[in-house]
Amino acid sequence: MRTEIRFAGFGGQGIILASIILGRAVVVYEKNYAFQTQSIGPEARGGVSRSEVVISTDNPRDYPKVRNLDILITMNNDSLNTYVKDLSKGKTLLYDPDMVVELPNLDGINSYPIPFTKTAHELGNKIVANVIMLGSLVAITNVVSKESVKKAVCDAVPEKFKELNLTALEKGFELGELAKNNNNNINS
């Protein structure tokens, strides 16, 4: 089984860290295979950033690049417009409705608007939007267990930020479950 996930946004939004955490959860705590790749624009912060995780449950030598995107998570309009063409009908999109102001045609795509950035501000620190994003992704797709991603988040953040990040992750789980359970899926 193969699952292809792309995170996209601006540099500085934690896109790459989110994919590294997900990859760690898959490999270390789920005992499956994952390939993580990344690309950023010419600016360290503010340029377009993309990171991908390809999960394979049965092939340690699987192809490491995205060929048939299953899940796209976008943090801004530029990223959505750039990568939505890689999603086919029946695939999944999570996006930040406060950062995506114009939606392209999403006919047939399972779309979930989740306020990653707004929720991070409500928690008092915008840098945890990526962890909220991860929590939502896990709650909606079950790509890894909640426990595995919790452990991977704890591995990735300094001790003084663990409580904030775990709170953000739980909030992401909550938002993802709400979107999934309330059928807040606007285009399926």
C-alpha positions, -999 to 999 in steps of 0.1 A, spaced: 0 0 0 13 34 -10 1 69 2 15 101 -13 11 133 7 22 168 -2 25 198 23 27 232 6 29 268 18 53 296 23 88 292 38 85 297 76 51 280 80 67 248 92 59 228 60 91 208 60 91 202 98 55 188 95 66 163 68 96 153 89 74 147 119 50 126 98 78 106 83 92 99 117 58 88 130 55 64 101 90 49 103 98 49 140 65 44 156 44 26 129 73 5 116 64 12 80 85 28 52 85 65 44 104 88 20 105 125 27 116 151 1 115 189 2 118 219 -19 118 256 -10 119 288 -31 149 311 -32 139 329 0 144 311 33 111 327 46 83 338 23 92 317 -7 71 288 -19 78 256 1 68 221 -6 75 189 12 63 154 4 60 121 23 55 89 4 44 61 28 48 25 18 36 -3 41 52 -31 22 81 -19 0 113 -5 15 126 3 -20 95 21 -33 99 51 -56 105 82 -33 87 108 -54 50 116 -57 35 100 -88 -2 99 -79 -9 124 -52 -34 112 -26 -35 141 -1 -26 178 -5 -24 201 25 -20 238 16 -14 268 37 -19 295 11 -34 304 -23 -2 302 -43 4 266 -31 -31 256 -37 -32 270 -72 2 254 -80 -5 219 -68 -43 213 -69 -39 201 -105 -20 171 -92 -51 159 -72 -76 137 -91 -112 130 -82 -117 111 -50 -84 124 -35 -82 146 -4 -74 183 1 -69 201 35 -65 239 33 -65 269 55 -96 290 46 -81 321 62 -50 319 39 -67 306 8 -89 334 -5 -99 320 -39 -108 284 -45 -103 268 -79 -127 242 -91 -125 213 -66 -152 191 -82 -149 156 -70 -120 163 -45 -127 156 -8 -120 191 6 -117 201 42 -112 238 52 -94 238 85 -84 271 102 -48 261 110 -34 297 113 -64 312 131 -63 284 156 -26 288 162 -31 325 169 -59 315 194 -34 292 211 -11 322 214 17 312 189 14 311 152 43 287 148 22 258 158 -1 260 127 19 232 112 12 209 142 -25 218 140 -23 208 104 -7 175 113 -34 167 138 -61 175 114 -45 153 87 -42 123 111 -78 127 123 -93 129 88 -71 103 70 -58 80 98 -25 79 78 -8 72 112 -21 67 146 -27 97 169 -3 81 194 25 78 169 23 114 157 22 125 194 55 107 200 70 121 168 60 157 178 76 152 212 108 140 195 109 170 172 103 200 195 124 214 224 112 205 259 100 240 266 76 239 236 62 203 241 31 214 260 22 240 234 28 216 206 8 188 222 -20 212 228 -19 223 191 -19 187 180 -49 179 201 -67 209 187 -58 196 152 -73 162 161 -104 180 173 -108 201 142 -101 172 119 -127 150 137 -152 178 136 -147 182 98 -149 145 92 -178 137 115 -200 167 106 -194 159 69 -178 193 66 -165 180 33 -176 207 9 -169 190 -25 -171 152 -21 
